[in-house]
């Protein structure tokens, strides 16, 4: 498997968890999407600095990772809301 794909797949739930932790520490929910993007870009650029990839590819990969994390969070939130409506 491609190491970049593996890194991205592993980073998405980590970023989601980090954003959730920030929210529990008092960060407003409205800041969750920008926080996810910033964390994704920071992780990806950190990987690039360590010699893993070119910075521009890391920037694009970080944006994709942050946006993927936002989608994961949104999907879980939607699933939980639907479960509450159905009495689960």
N, C-alpha and C positions, 0 to 999 in steps of 0.2 A: 504494500500500500504506500502511496505517496506520503512522505513525511509532512508536507505542508497541509494536506487534507487532514491527516491525523491530528496535527497541532490545532487546526481550526475547529475540528469536531470536539476536541477536548476543551478548548477555550470557551466555547459557547455556554455550557452549564456552569463553568467557573465564574464567568462574568455575570451570569444571571444570579448566582448565589452572592457574589460580591455586591451587586446592586441591591439585592434584598436585604443584606446586612446593613448597608448604608441607610436604607429606608427605615429599618428598625432602630437605627441610631439617631433618627430624627430628620433625615433628608426628606424634603417634600416629594410626593409621588410624581409631581410634574417634572422633576429633575431626573427621573429614572432613565428615560430614553437618551438624553445627552450624556449621562454618566456611563451608560452601557457603551456608547460609541467612543467616548474618551478612553475608557478602560480597554476596549478592543484595539484601538489604535496604539495605545501605550504598550500593551503586551506585544503587539506585532512589531512595532518599531524597536522595542527592546530585543526581540529576537533578531531583527536585522542588524542591530549594533553588535550583537554577539557573533555575527558572521553567518547567520542562517540564510539571509536573502538580501536582495537589493531594496533600498529604502522605499522606492516608489511602489514596488510590488507589496512590500510590507504595509504601506499606507492603505492601499486598496484592500488587501487582505484584512487589515484591522477594521476598516469600515464594514466589510462583509461580516466579520465576526461580531461586531457590535450590533449590527442590524439583525443578524441571526439570533442574538441573545434577546433582543427586544421582541422578536417574533415568538421565541420560546416562552417568554414571560407572558405575552399577550395570550397565547394559546392556553396556558395553564390557568390564567385568570378567567378566560372565557369558559373553560371546562368546569371550573369550580362554581362559577355563577350559574351555569346550567344545572349543575347538580343540586344546588340549593333550591332552585325553582322547582325541581322535580321531587324534592323531599329526600334527597340522598345525603 
